[in-house]
Amino acid sequence: MYEVVVLATDGSTPARDACDQAIALARAEAATLHVLSVVDEGDLDLFSSGELPTVDDLLRGAAEDAVDDAAERAGDTGVDAVRAVRVGTPHREIADYADEVGADLVVVGTHGRRGLSRALLGSVAARLLRQSPVPVLVVPQSPP
């Protein structure tokens, strides 16, 4: 059913829960797992002064760490993972990446934001649901 699964991660707890689901699906389906993290270009713009030349490196490093962690967790279960880091608008980059690699499914975590903040700001998961060319599995954070 699934040959190519994309896991979008930022290294957060909800993303780690989504990672578990993506790995289980990839393993059960013998699918290729792509692990993607997107550095939000808006975050780079906030710190674009010449005074902080390492912010870009820090954000990219955090994205690479999130991808490496998820890929290592996949490897521990016998699932090989393709690693990718992009810079841009997260929901758009995830949708574009899924299209480029011929994904059958995108797996993403959510913070479960509710109410006014979600209505005003939206979330990566909610925007991705509207933009993705393939089905999206949104995994809620497991209870503490």
N, C-alpha and C positions, 0 to 999 in steps of 0.2 A: 504494500500500500504506500509506504514512504520509502523513497530511495535517497533523497537528499533532505536533511533536516538542518535548519539554521537556528542556532541558539544565539540570541542577542543578550549580552551581559554587560553589567557595569560593576560587577563584583559585590553588589549589595546582597543582603540576606534574601530578599525576594528573588533576585537573580540566581542565587545559589540553589534555591528551591526549584526554580525553572530548569537549572542545569541538571538536577537529578532526574526530572521528567524527560528532558531531551536525551540524556544518556540512556535511560531505560528504553525509550522509543527507538533510538538508533540501534541499540543492541538487539532488541526484539525483532526489528525489521531488517537487520543487517544493512542499515542505511549509512551513508556518508554523513558525518556530523561536521558542520561548519560552525565555528565559534567566532562571533563578531562582537567587537566593542566599538562604539562610536564616540569620539571626542566631540562634544557639542561645540560647534563653532561660536555659538553665543557666549560660552564660557571663555573662549579665547579672546573674544572681543572685549569682555569685561576687564581683561588684564593686558591690553595691548600696548601699554606704555613701554617705553624703552627701559624703564627702571626695573622691570621684572623679566629679564630674558629667560629665566628658567621655568616660568609658568607653563609654557607650551610643553617643555620636556616633562614636567611633573604630570600634566594631564595625560600626555601620551604614555608615559611610564605607568600610570595607574590603569589605563586601558589595556596596555600590554600585560600587566600583572593579572588583570581580570581574565583575559583570554588564556594566558598561560595556566592559571589555576584551573579553569574549566577544562582545558585540554588535558592537563595532567590527571584530573579526576576521571575524565573519560578513558584515558589510557590505562588507569588502574583497573578498569572493568573490561579491558580488551577492545575498547572502541577507539579507533584512530580519529583524530580531529584535524581539520584544516583550520588554521588560525588567520584572523584578519582584523586589522584596526583601520578605521576610517575617520575622517574629520568632516563634519557637516551637520545638518539637521538630523537628529537621530532617527525619527520615524521614516524620513525620506531615504536616508542612507541604508537603513535596514531593508526597506521595500526594494530599493534598487539592487542591493546585494542579492536578495532572494531571487529576483528576476534574473540577474546575471549568472548565478550558479545553477539555475533551474530547480530551485527548491520546491518541495512538495508541501512543506510545513515550516512555519516560523514559531519558535517557542520563546516566550518572554515572560518575565516576572512583573508583578505589579505591587505597588505599595498599598493598594486598596483605598486610595484617596476618595473621599466622598464629599457630597455637599457643594457649597459655593466655590471652594478652591478648585475643585475638579471642573465645575461648569465654566469658571472664568479662565483657568490656565490650561485645562486639558492635561493629558499625560501622554507619554510616549506610547504606552500600550493602546490607549483609546484612539490616538491618531493613527497608529499603525493598523488597527482594525479597519479603518476607513481607507487606507492607502495600499495595503498589501495586495499583491497580485495572487497570493495563495492563502490558504487558511492560516489562522493565527491561534495558537494555544496560549492563553493567558493563565499563568499559574499564580495563585494567591500565596502569600507568605504563610508558612505553617505556623500554628499557634506556638507561643513560647513555652 
